[in-house]
Amino acid sequence: MTNLDSTASLDASLLGSLAATVPVPSYDRSAVTTGIVHFGVGGFHRAHQAMVIDTLMNEGLALDWGICGVGVLPGDATMRDVMAAQDGLYTLVYKHADGSRDARVVGSIVEYLFAPDDPERVIEKLADPAIRIVSLTITEGGYNFDQVSGEFDSSSPAIQADLAAGAVPATVFGLVVEALARRRERGVPPFTIMSCDNIQGNGHMAQRTFSTFASLRDPELGEWLLENVAFPNSMVDRITPVTTDADRAEVAERLGVADAWPVVCEPFFQWVLEDAFPLGRPPFERAGVQLVDDVEPYELMKLRLLNASHQAMCYFGYLSGYRYAHEATADAAIATLLRRYMDREGTPTLRPVPGVDLDDYKDTLIERFANPEIRDTLARLCAESSDRIPKWLVPVIRENLASDGEVALSAAIVASWARYDEAIDEQGEPITIVDRLADELVAIAQGQHERPIAFISNRQLFGDLVDSPRFVAAYVAALESLWDRGAHATVEHLVAD
């Protein structure tokens, strides 16, 4: 992080002086009580859920819905230190495509606990009757389920350690389930578990994984959890790139104070949420959240159009020499590939989306991708692909195969991932593969010249797609084109008709 010694550090003592420069919390933060515990406090959470709660608090609402952030992973120690130094405050910067900026200081995170420091404190916080919602942005991989079967992976060493007799919980599953067990014993109603991660049916997935963990610990507890804990589905959409030192320097210049971890995001925001909160909820709808009975049409729209298009862009874009999403989208051939994938392969798998014009939505997606101020890196979009492609793109391929729909572009996207995971670009420079399965996938990809279907033979990720002659033919054709023509010429060939 940049050390901005010439400026004071953001904290509660500076809010009064900052108010003349930037919107700051208008409410008395000392009067806020905690009603939500959130696991996974990163940029995405702070650009949507924490922002929404702060918006409500500025209207005099939701003052009993303050957020207690919790970090579980070793890397979360940095957020612990920043939250402590800044009294939970941070700057949220909206970057408009014309270069203009809007900023505000957000104050809805009023506590932060780092579980490795004191697991018992986290458990008792969760067990507190005041906590009525436990929310999650723990990434797609954080739910610890098999990519093909969708079942909870109980063989994980961390899960096995948490299930051992007398273990001190260390995972989100161990901490949450232990807290629910204590609430049950004490006659305290269970909190709602609200997933905000990019998984189709994220509430259903959270229910499956948490209840399975609970059943492995105690079958009766697992049954109780299934019957009594609410798991609303949700869909959240806001591009939130990784904070850079340039972002920190810009905030310092604008505000005159140093924010160690500001958040930057696009202006677009959408949160669609199933209204299932037995212990109550903040008045989310007052801050632009759509409360609906069925989230699935909206989440399929986002996962299969926005998220899958990110994957269509990132590998082809990176291999073509681009490093940012806006650069790749400015390439006419890549932009055509994105829209053609959406129209021909993504959209046919969607259900009607109430209140949404899909053509307008797709136009807006291209505009959002092209925002040069966001500077969303292709490396970020290429990361953790083994958690993304199976959830976002493989279902599209399966449905189109079943309906005799088109799969050529989806197959080419998978091939571009396989080529990217060879870990060498077209100039012979190394590519750093960021993925929980990086070692395994790079080894397979680097050997695929001898066996072109090696990558898609991984049934853990692709199931039986390798058994489909139509998919395999399109995949192999795209992979061989990537080797022979290169990435950009392959894209041009794909959109030539």
TORLUMMAR-606519 format. One record per residue (C-alpha): x negated, y negated, z negated. Coordinates in steps of 0.1 Angstrom, whole numbers, plus 5000, padded with zeros to 4 digits. Layout:
- X/Y/Z
...
! end
This chain:
- 5000/5000/5000
- 4989/4964/5007
- 4976/4946/4976
- 4992/4912/4977
- 4973/4896/4949
- 4983/4861/4959
- 5019/4866/4951
- 5039/4876/4920
- 5054/4911/4920
- 5092/4915/4924
- 5109/4921/4890
- 5140/4910/4871
- 5123/4879/4858
- 5120/4864/4893
- 5157/4868/4904
- 5166/4833/4893
- 5139/4816/4914
- 5145/4840/4943
- 5182/4831/4945
- 5174/4799/4965
- 5156/4820/4992
- 5174/4853/4995
- 5207/4868/4982
- 5200/4885/4948
- 5224/4904/4925
- 5250/4881/4913
- 5261/4904/4885
- 5246/4909/4850
- 5224/4940/4855
- 5222/4944/4817
- 5259/4950/4817
- 5258/4978/4843
- 5263/5013/4830
- 5252/5044/4849
- 5278/5066/4866
- 5257/5082/4894
- 5226/5102/4893
- 5209/5104/4927
- 5182/5129/4937
- 5158/5118/4965
- 5154/5080/4962
- 5138/5070/4995
- 5145/5044/5022
- 5176/5061/5035
- 5194/5062/5001
- 5184/5026/4994
- 5197/5015/5028
- 5231/5030/5024
- 5245/5043/4991
- 5225/5020/4968
- 5233/4991/4992
- 5271/4999/4991
- 5271/5000/4953
- 5252/4967/4951
- 5278/4952/4975
- 5306/4963/4952
- 5288/4950/4921
- 5284/4916/4938
- 5322/4915/4940
- 5325/4923/4903
- 5334/4959/4910
- 5318/4993/4902
- 5298/4979/4873
- 5302/5014/4856
- 5287/5031/4887
- 5251/5021/4883
- 5226/5045/4898
- 5199/5066/4880
- 5174/5078/4905
- 5156/5111/4900
- 5124/5123/4916
- 5116/5160/4916
- 5086/5164/4940
- 5051/5153/4931
- 5052/5127/4958
- 5080/5110/4940
- 5056/5097/4914
- 5049/5067/4936
- 5086/5058/4936
- 5087/5062/4898
- 5058/5037/4894
- 5074/5012/4918
- 5108/5014/4902
- 5093/5009/4868
- 5072/4979/4878
- 5101/4963/4897
- 5129/4970/4873
- 5145/4991/4900
- 5148/4961/4923
- 5138/4962/4960
- 5143/4941/4991
- 5165/4954/5019
- 5157/4939/5053
- 5180/4942/5083
- 5161/4939/5116
- 5181/4926/5145
- 5172/4934/5181
- 5167/4896/5188
- 5139/4894/5162
- 5160/4878/5135
- 5161/4891/5100
- 5185/4892/5071
- 5173/4902/5037
- 5187/4908/5002
- 5175/4920/4969
- 5194/4951/4957
- 5199/4958/4920
- 5222/4989/4918
- 5194/5013/4908
- 5192/5006/4871
- 5172/5037/4859
- 5147/5061/4875
- 5135/5094/4860
- 5107/5116/4873
- 5116/5151/4865
- 5081/5165/4861
- 5075/5140/4833
- 5104/5151/4812
- 5128/5177/4827
- 5149/5177/4795
- 5156/5140/4797
- 5169/5145/4833
- 5191/5174/4822
- 5206/5155/4794
- 5212/5125/4816
- 5231/5148/4840
- 5250/5162/4810
- 5261/5128/4798
- 5299/5124/4803
- 5293/5090/4818
- 5278/5107/4849
- 5306/5115/4873
- 5288/5118/4906
- 5255/5135/4914
- 5244/5125/4949
- 5217/5140/4971
- 5194/5129/4999
- 5169/5158/4996
- 5164/5163/5034
- 5177/5192/5054
- 5150/5215/5041
- 5159/5207/5004
- 5189/5230/5005
- 5167/5261/5007
- 5188/5281/5031
- 5180/5305/5060
- 5183/5287/5093
- 5201/5315/5110
- 5224/5331/5084
- 5230/5298/5064
- 5225/5318/5032
- 5205/5306/5002
- 5169/5318/5002
- 5165/5332/4967
- 5130/5345/4975
- 5115/5310/4973
- 5087/5310/4946
- 5101/5278/4932
- 5136/5293/4929
- 5123/5325/4914
- 5104/5304/4888
- 5135/5285/4879
- 5155/5317/4876
- 5130/5333/4852
- 5142/5338/4816
- 5134/5308/4795
- 5122/5287/4825
- 5121/5249/4823
- 5139/5238/4854
- 5118/5222/4881
- 5140/5222/4912
- 5171/5202/4919
- 5191/5235/4917
- 5176/5244/4883
- 5182/5209/4868
- 5217/5204/4881
- 5229/5239/4873
- 5215/5237/4838
- 5233/5204/4833
- 5265/5218/4845
- 5262/5248/4821
- 5257/5223/4792
- 5287/5203/4803
- 5308/5235/4804
- 5297/5245/4770
- 5304/5211/4756
- 5338/5208/4772
- 5327/5179/4795
- 5343/5181/4830
- 5318/5187/4858
- 5305/5159/4879
- 5311/5158/4917
- 5281/5168/4938
- 5279/5145/4969
- 5255/5154/4997
- 5244/5127/5021
- 5220/5147/5041
- 5221/5154/5079
- 5236/5188/5078
- 5269/5199/5094
- 5293/5204/5065
- 5268/5191/5040
- 5293/5194/5012
- 5300/5230/5021
- 5263/5237/5023
- 5257/5222/4989
- 5285/5242/4974
- 5271/5274/4989
- 5235/5268/4977
- 5243/5255/4942
- 5269/5281/4935
- 5246/5309/4948
- 5218/5297/4925
- 5242/5295/4896
- 5255/5330/4903
- 5219/5344/4904
- 5214/5329/4870
- 5248/5339/4856
- 5276/5353/4878
- 5303/5339/4855
- 5287/5304/4857
- 5286/5307/4895
- 5322/5315/4897
- 5331/5286/4874
- 5311/5262/4895
- 5328/5274/4927
- 5362/5268/4911
- 5356/5235/4893
- 5329/5214/4910
- 5339/5192/4940
- 5315/5190/4969
- 5328/5163/4994
- 5315/5163/5029
- 5300/5131/5042
- 5283/5116/5073
- 5260/5086/5070
- 5244/5068/5099
- 5217/5041/5097
- 5183/5042/5113
- 5158/5036/5085
- 5122/5038/5095
- 5093/5044/5072
- 5082/5012/5054
- 5048/4999/5067
- 5022/4975/5053
- 5034/4950/5079
- 5069/4952/5064
- 5055/4945/5030
- 5035/4916/5042
- 5065/4901/5060
- 5086/4904/5029
- 5059/4887/5008
- 5057/4859/5033
- 5095/4855/5034
- 5102/4858/4997
- 5069/4846/4982
- 5068/4877/4960
- 5053/4912/4966
- 5077/4941/4969
- 5056/4973/4968
- 5083/4993/4986
- 5109/4973/5005
- 5133/4990/5029
- 5139/4980/5065
- 5168/4992/5086
- 5190/4985/5116
- 5221/4964/5112
- 5244/4993/5122
- 5260/5012/5093
- 5285/5040/5091
- 5295/5062/5062
- 5324/5086/5065
- 5333/5103/5033
- 5358/5130/5022
- 5379/5116/4994
- 5374/5143/4968
- 5362/5130/4934
- 5381/5145/4905
- 5364/5122/4879
- 5369/5091/4901
- 5346/5071/4924
- 5336/5036/4931
- 5360/5017/4955
- 5338/5026/4985
- 5363/5015/5010
- 5358/4979/4998
- 5323/4981/5012
- 5330/4995/5046
- 5330/5032/5039
- 5356/5053/5058
- 5374/5076/5034
- 5390/5105/5054
- 5405/5139/5049
- 5382/5156/5074
- 5346/5145/5080
- 5337/5172/5105
- 5346/5153/5138
- 5324/5124/5127
- 5295/5145/5115
- 5295/5165/5147
- 5295/5133/5167
- 5265/5120/5148
- 5245/5153/5146
- 5250/5163/5182
- 5248/5128/5198
- 5225/5107/5177
- 5203/5132/5159
- 5200/5156/5188
- 5192/5127/5211
- 5164/5117/5188
- 5149/5151/5194
- 5155/5147/5231
- 5135/5115/5230
- 5107/5122/5206
- 5087/5151/5220
- 5091/5140/5257
- 5083/5104/5246
- 5053/5113/5226
- 5038/5136/5252
- 5045/5108/5278
- 5022/5085/5258
- 5048/5065/5238
- 5046/5061/5201
- 5079/5042/5192
- 5115/5050/5199
- 5121/5017/5216
- 5092/5022/5240
- 5106/5056/5250
- 5141/5043/5254
- 5129/5015/5276
- 5117/5042/5300
- 5145/5046/5326
- 5140/5083/5330
- 5140/5090/5293
- 5171/5068/5288
- 5188/5087/5316
- 5179/5120/5300
- 5194/5109/5267
- 5227/5097/5281
- 5229/5128/5304
- 5224/5151/5275
- 5251/5133/5255
- 5276/5134/5284
- 5270/5168/5298
- 5260/5190/5268
- 5266/5172/5235
- 5300/5157/5241
- 5317/5189/5254
- 5311/5205/5220
- 5328/5178/5200
- 5363/5176/5186
- 5384/5144/5190
- 5370/5117/5167
- 5398/5095/5153
- 5393/5059/5159
- 5361/5063/5180
- 5356/5056/5217
- 5328/5081/5225
- 5316/5062/5256
- 5312/5030/5235
- 5295/5050/5208
- 5270/5065/5232
- 5263/5030/5247
- 5257/5018/5212
- 5233/5046/5205
- 5211/5037/5234
- 5212/5000/5223
- 5202/5011/5187
- 5174/5033/5200
- 5161/5004/5221
- 5159/4979/5192
- 5122/4968/5193
- 5123/4954/5158
- 5130/4987/5141
- 5097/5002/5154
- 5109/5037/5145
- 5080/5060/5152
- 5083/5090/5174
- 5060/5109/5149
- 5087/5104/5123
- 5114/5118/5146
- 5091/5147/5155
- 5085/5157/5119
- 5102/5187/5102
- 5116/5199/5135
- 5122/5234/5121
- 5148/5219/5098
- 5163/5198/5125
- 5166/5215/5158
- 5183/5246/5144
- 5210/5224/5128
- 5215/5197/5154
- 5207/5213/5188
- 5210/5251/5185
- 5247/5249/5178
- 5252/5228/5209
- 5234/5255/5230
- 5254/5283/5214
- 5288/5266/5221
- 5279/5257/5257
- 5267/5293/5264
- 5299/5306/5250
- 5320/5283/5271
- 5299/5286/5303
- 5288/5250/5298
- 5255/5234/5308
- 5224/5241/5287
- 5195/5230/5310
- 5188/5198/5292
- 5191/5213/5257
- 5167/5241/5268
- 5143/5215/5280
- 5144/5197/5247
- 5135/5229/5229
- 5107/5235/5254
- 5094/5200/5247
- 5092/5209/5210
- 5073/5240/5218
- 5049/5221/5240
- 5045/5194/5213
- 5037/5221/5187
- 5007/5232/5207
- 4992/5203/5187
- 4972/5189/5217
- 4986/5161/5239
- 4982/5156/5276
- 4950/5137/5271
- 4934/5164/5250
- 4939/5145/5218
- 4951/5163/5186
- 4987/5160/5174
- 4993/5162/5137
- 5023/5185/5133
- 5043/5177/5102
- 5066/5206/5094
- 5070/5231/5066
- 5063/5258/5091
- 5035/5240/5109
- 5008/5267/5106
- 5031/5294/5119
- 5047/5273/5147
- 5014/5259/5160
- 4999/5294/5161
- 5029/5306/5181
- 5029/5276/5204
- 4992/5278/5211
- 4996/5314/5222
- 5027/5309/5244
- 5008/5305/5277
- 5004/5343/5276
- 5040/5348/5266
- 5062/5319/5275
- 5092/5331/5254
- 5071/5334/5222
- 5084/5303/5206
- 5121/5310/5211
- 5116/5346/5200
- 5115/5333/5164
- 5149/5345/5153
- 5146/5327/5120
- 5150/5294/5139
- 5168/5304/5171
- 5188/5335/5163
- 5197/5354/5194
- 5191/5327/5220
- 5162/5346/5234
- 5187/5373/5244
- 5205/5349/5267
- 5191/5351/5303
- 5206/5317/5312
- 5190/5299/5283
- 5157/5317/5287
- 5155/5309/5324
- 5161/5271/5318
- 5137/5271/5288
- 5108/5288/5307
- 5113/5266/5337
- 5111/5235/5316
- 5081/5248/5296
- 5062/5257/5328
- 5070/5222/5342
- 5056/5206/5311
- 5024/5225/5316
- 5022/5220/5354
- 5037/5185/5359
- 5034/5169/5325
- 5061/5155/5302
- 5071/5124/5322
- 5073/5141/5355
- 5094/5168/5339
- 5118/5143/5326
- 5120/5127/5361
- 5127/5161/5376
- 5154/5169/5350
- 5173/5137/5359
- 5166/5136/5396
- 5200/5150/5407
! end
